[in-house]
Amino acid sequence: MFILPGFPRFAAVGAVVALAITAAAIPRGVAGCLEPREIPLVRRNVAPKLEAATRPQPIERGLDRPVIDGIGWVVGIPRKIILWDRRVANHHVSPETERAIDRYLADNGLDHVKVRINQYAPVSDWRRLRSNTAVAWPYRYTLGALSVAREAVLPGRIFGRDSYNPYTATVHVYSDGPAIAIKQAGHSKYFTRRRYPSTYALVSIVPLLDL
């Protein structure tokens, strides 16, 4: 045993004994809570119709729009500075980032999640909103409708940021960063496994309560 200079040996032995006694004193139920456990991959609240519509093409890319993407790049400068990463909101997502998010969705059984890479498609998102019966209709046609309308009026390709829309089960990616894309896909995993995804979606937008 390594002993610091000047530190009595009996004190070191006493510390080890104290730790052993403390560990033994922890109730078995409490100790079980501290053990690592595998996160179950059982899916909940996935709309079959939405899943069937998504599976043929889970990832879509927007067409090249140099002028629009250039404007979006400029609008995204503050976020580039805050995160100190020039890939943020650069609107040029590499195949590596696309493969990373595709692999994440496959590994976690998120067959119902659509990924839009630098794409503006509010009409398709409206169809997805209607098909996402995993979210209760009062939420879909209020908050969900507003989220789709916001994307239509303020396109994420210019004003938006990487995000996940729980009402349409859609991930929007504008940055060329695998970690950023996977973070948004991770939100879809949380929502899918909630017993009440509609209420969870509402609480997630309330300041402080979302914590």
Protein Blocks (a to p, Z undefined) as FASTA:
>chain_A
ZZdehiafklmmmmmmmmmmmmmmpcfklmmmmpccdddfbdehiafklmmmmmmmmbcc
ddddfklmmmmmmmmmmmmmmnopakgonlpacfklmmmmmmmmmmnopakbccdehiac
fklmmmmmmmmmmbcfklmmmmmmmmmmmmmmmgfklmmccdddfklopacdfbdcfklm
mmmmmmmmmmmmpmblmlmmmmmmgghjlZZ
